[in-house]
Amino acid sequence: MEDFNKNKNYQANSQNSWEELSEIDPNLERQKEIEQIKNKISKLEQQDKEIQAQIQEALKLTREANSEEMGDVHSYGNFLDRADYEIERLSEQSYNLSVEISGLEFKLSKLEEN
């Protein structure tokens, strides 16, 4: 609990320091925003990598699926339908992340220009 309070105080002090410094120098506020955007982009890119790995795994399972091993054609068809749905869902998530990343990169480029 003590560590939590120390961390909370550190975060509050850190935030106060940024606010105090940004009042002195407006460039620090812009720099802080740039840093936050870069961190957000990094997190989103990591999420996209994880999604791409899941897509690759689903594609691999689909390629390796064998109707004879599954017992009947209906089970095989259901498996392929579920795999297609999952790949489509993951692809949509990846697309949405790409759009968000592009927007943040545009915002970042505008901030860095100034």
N, C-alpha and C positions, 0 to 999 in steps of 0.2 A: 504494500500500500504506500509505503514511504517513497519507493521508486516511482510509482505512478504520480504522486504529488510533485516530486522533483521534476519529472518529465513535463507535467502540466505547467509548472512554474517556468521551466525552461522555454516551453512553447510560448507562453504568455510574454516572457521577457524578450524572446526572439521577435515576436510579432510587434511588441512595443518598440524594439530597436529599429525594425524596418520602418515603422510609422514615423518615429522621430527622425531617422535619417532621410526619409523621403520628403519630410517637411523642409529639411535643409537643402536637399538635392533632388529635384524631380526626376533626374535620370536614374536614381536608385529605384524608384517606384517602377519605372519602365523596365529596368534590369530585372527586378523581382518578377514582373509579369512575364518577361521573356523566359526566365528560368522555369517558372511554373508551366508555361506552354511546352517547353522542351521536355520537361518531366512527364507531362500528360501524353505527348506524342510517343515518348519512349514506352510508357505503359501500354498504350493502344497498339503499338507495333508488336510488343511482346504477346498481347492477347491474340493478335492476328496470326502470329507464328504458331501459337498453340492451336488455333482453329485450323490452320493449314495442315498441321500434323494430324489432327482428327480426321480431316477430309482424306488425307493420304491413307490413313489406316482404314477408313470405310471403303475406299476404292480398292485397296489391297484385299480386304475381306470379300468384296464383291467379285473380284477376279478369281479368287481362290475357291469361291463357293461351287459346290458340285451337287447337282440335283439328285444324283444317285445316292450320295452319302446322306442327304437330308430325308430320304425315304420316299417322298412323293413330290410330284410336280407342284402341287398347291403350296406346300411348305416352302419350296424353293422360290416360287413366285411371290409369296408373302415376304420372304426374306429380302428379295431384290427390291420390292416396293418400299419396304421400311428403309433399306439402305439408300435408295434414291431420295426418299423424303429427308433423311438425315443429311445427306450430302447437300441437297438443295437448301435446307435450313442453315447449315453451317456456311454455305456459300453466301447466303444473304447476310449473315452476321459479318462475314469477312468484308463484303461490299460496304455495309454500313460503317464499319471501322475505317475502311479506306476513305470514304467520303468525309468522315469526321477528321481523320488525319490530314487530308488535303485542306480542309477548312482551317485547321490549326496552323498548318505550314504557311498558308496564305497570310493569316493573321500575324504569324511570326515574322514573315518577310516584310510586312508593312511596318511592324514595330522596329525591326532592325534597320530599316531604311532611314528612319527619323533620328 
